[in-house]
Amino acid sequence: MVRRAFWDLSVVLSGDESTTGDLQALITAAKEAGFRGIALNTIVAGRIESKHRCRTRALVASAGLPELETAVEDALTWAPRLGYTFRVLHRLTVRVREAADLFVFHSANEVLQTYDIVSIEVPNEKLMQQAMLLDTIDLLCFPLGARASFQLKRTQVHACAERGILFEINLNPLLARDQVTRRYALQNARSICQRTGHGTRCVLVSGAASPLQMRGPMDMANLGRVLFGMSETNSIAAVSTNANYVVRQGEARRATGGKGAQWIRHLPGGAPHPIASEDEPQDEVRSMTLAQKQ
């Protein structure tokens, strides 16, 4: 049986008033749900300021994360058999409003290096076309709770695949009280899955802001299969293999100073997409600049 490591790459701490108790509650809920790790998502609207700092990293440091990691064996009896410790990553999501907001996404920006995962939320096709050319992002997001202003094209999916960019589907808008928001979220998620080959290049995240909103990995996979039209294989990969690829992509980007690093491995003939597996230790990192790729 293949051992899978499940990830939730979007857990939101609500505002600057978040305490270490809130963080501990989210981590405990994620451990009990069966995740290997989570990504604390910091959302920024507009351009990133040069003085911006990763507040979640300071909060985790004040909470004493090493003690939380060693507590996994006590909280979950199966954790020692799996042979890994719980990880807390830090993610940045920028909701771009205009083209000028994308100018800060370059390898010399030290702010991006303080985050393990970097993502962009684009509201229209024009900004998406520009975001696709960036080598410093790991995930591409869309405002699922609003009416889509454009339809994702397969050529755009292939262009993102060449740069190792995956697409995020956030389950949190499906829990909104507004019926219109839930309907748009369902329509947009189904459209993304359809354009990406039944969710081949998608990552499912909970967007949880409280332990009550935290869902188990198989629950998320079942929602992707039943509601969004994902295949069973792709729905499970969206919370395991694909998510692990994003984590490794971020690690490679930070290790090479953001110079467009990607995880590369040889694929057999007819392989559907270049997703690296956490079960293959022979994967290696190659740093490639944009000029080298072209």
N, C-alpha and C positions, 0 to 999 in steps of 0.2 A: 504493500500500500504506500502510495506517494505521500510524504508528509508535506503539508501546506502551511505556510505562515500567512496569517490573515492580518490585514492592516486597515485602519480607518484614518484616512489622510486628511480629514477635516473635522476637527473638534474645536469649537469656538468658546473661548472664555469671554463672558459678557462684560465688556467695558473694563476701564482701569480699576474699578473697585473689586475686581476678582481677588479672592484670598487663596491662601495655600489650602484651606479646607475645601474650596470649590475644586481646586486642581486634584486634590487627593480623592474626592468623590468621583470625578470623571475617570481617573486612572483606575480606581477600584472597579467601577462599572465596566470599563473596557477589558480588564483582566478577567472578570467573571464571565463576560460575553465570549471570551476565547480569542481575543486579538493578541498578536505578537507585539504590536505597538500602535501608537496614535501619533498624529501630527497636530500640534496646537496651531490653529490658523489665525493669523493676524491680517485683518482686512483694512486696506488703505484705499481711499477714494481719491483719484487724481494722481498728481505727480508725487514721487517719493522725495522728501526733503533730505538734504545731506546730513542733517542732525538726527535723522530717524534712527532709533535703536530698537532691538528686538526685546520687547518687554516680557514676553513669555519665557525667554531664557533666564532672565533675572528672577522671575517668579519661581521657576523650577529649581534654581540654585538655592533660593531661600527656603524652599520646601524640603530640601535634603533628599534629592532624587536618588542618590546611592542607597539610602535606607529603603526607599520604595522599591528599588530594583531587587534587593535581596529579600524583600518580603514576599516575592512571588511564590517561592517554594512553600511558604506557610499558608498563603491564601489559596493556592491551587495545587492540589496533590499531584496532578499530572504534569506540572511544569518541569520538574527534574527529568522526567522521562523524555520530554521533547528536547531538552538540552539547550534552551535559550533563555535569556532574560528579557524582561519587558523593556521596550524602548520608547522614549518620548522625543519626538522630532519637532522642529519648529518650521512653520510654513508661512510664507508671505503671499497674499493674494491682492493684486492691485486692480481696482476697477477703473480702467482707463476711460477717459471722457473725450480726449482729443489726441491727435497725433503727437503733440508735444510731450504727452505723458510717457511715451515710449522711448524717448531719447535717453533716459537714465538706465536702460537695460543694456549695459555693455560690460565687458570683462573688467574694466577698471573701477567699477562701482563697488566699494567695499561694503556698502549696506547689504547688497545681495549675498555677499559671502557669509554674512551672519545667520543666514537661514539655510536650512537643509533642503527645502523645497520652495521653488519660486513658481507662481502661477499668475496668469492674467485673465481677467474677465472682460470680454469685448462685447459691446452692445450692437455693433453693426458690422457689415461685411467689409467696409473700407478699412476699419481698424484691424480686423482679423487678417486681412491680406498683408498688412504691415507686421503684425505680431508673428505671423508664420515665418518671417525671415530672421527672427531672433534666435540666437543660439544659447541664450542665458535663461530660458524658461523651461520648465518641466511639464507643466499642465496648462491646458487651455480650457477656460470655463465660459459659460454663457448664463445670462440672467433667465433662468428657467421659469420663474414665476411671472414673467411678463410676455406679452405677445411678441413672437419672433419677427424681426425686421428682415430676415433673409433665411434662406435654406442652405445648409451645409452641402458643398459639392464634393464629389469623390476625388476630383483633382486636388482639392484643398486637403483632403484627408491624406492623400499620397504625399503631398508636399510636407505635411507635418510629420509623417512617418519617416521621411528622410532625415529629419532633424531630431528624431526621438521624442516628439511631443505627443502626449496622449490627451484624450478628452475626458473631462470630468462630468459626472451626472450626480447631482446633489439630491438626496432624498428628502431633505428638510422641507422644501416648498410643498411636498405632498401632505405635510402635517399642518399646513396653514388653515386658519379658520375660514378664510375667504374662499368661497367656492370657485371664483374666477381664477384665482392664483393656482389652485390645485388643478384645474382643467388645463391651464396653459403649461404648467409643469409637466403634466402627463403627455401632452401633445409634443412639446419640445423634446422631452427625453426619448419618446418613441421615434421622432424624426432623426435624432442624433444616432440612435442605435441602428436605424435602417440605413443611414448613409455610411456608417462605419462597418458594414457587413455583420449585422446582428450583434453589435457591441464588441467587435474584435479589438478595437483600440480604445476602449473606454475603461474608466475607473469609477467604481461606485463608492460614494462617501455618505456619511450620515448627516454631517453638518450639525451634530448635536451640541447644544449649549447647556444641557443638564443631563444627569444620569438617566432620567426618565425617557429622554429622547434617544438614548443609545440603543442601537439594535445589534443583534448578533450577526456574525458574518454570513451564515447560511440564510438568515432572514433577509438580509440585503440581497443576496444572490437570488433568492426565490422571487423577490419583488422585481428584480431586473428581468427575470425570465417570464413572469406572469404578466406584468404591467407594460414592460418596454419591448418585449419581443426578442430578448436575448436568447441565444441557445444555452443549453445547460452548461456546456463547457465554458463558454465566454462569460456567463454570469458568475461562475465560481472564480474564473481567472480575474475578473474585474475587482475582486477584493483580496486576491492573493498574488498571482504571478504578475499581473499588470501593475498592481500597486507596488510590489517589490521592485519592479523595473524602475518605477519613478524614484523610489528611494535610492537605488544604486545610481541612477542618472544624476541625482542631486549630489551624491557623494563624489562622483567622478568630476562634476562641475566644480565643486569646492576644492578638490585635490589639485586641479589643474589651473586654478585661478579664474574659472569661468570662461575658458577659451573653447567653448563648444565641445566638451568631452561627451562621449557616448560609450555605452556598453556594446561591444561588437562580438559576435560569435558566428561561426560558420553554420549555415542552415542547410538541411537536406533539400533536395529538389522539391518544389511545390509547397514549401512552407508558407503559411498564410501571412505571417507578419513577424518582424524582428523583435520578439519579446524574449528577454533573458529570463531564465528560471533560477529560483533560489536553490534548486537542488543540483545545480551543475557548477561545481567549484572551479572548473577550468576556464570560466569566463575571464576575460581580461579587459583592461581599460586602455583605450587608445585616444590620445588627444589629437583632435583634428580642427584646424581653423576653417573658417568658412571658405577661404580661397582654396584650401586643399580639397574640400568637398566638391566644389564646382569644377 
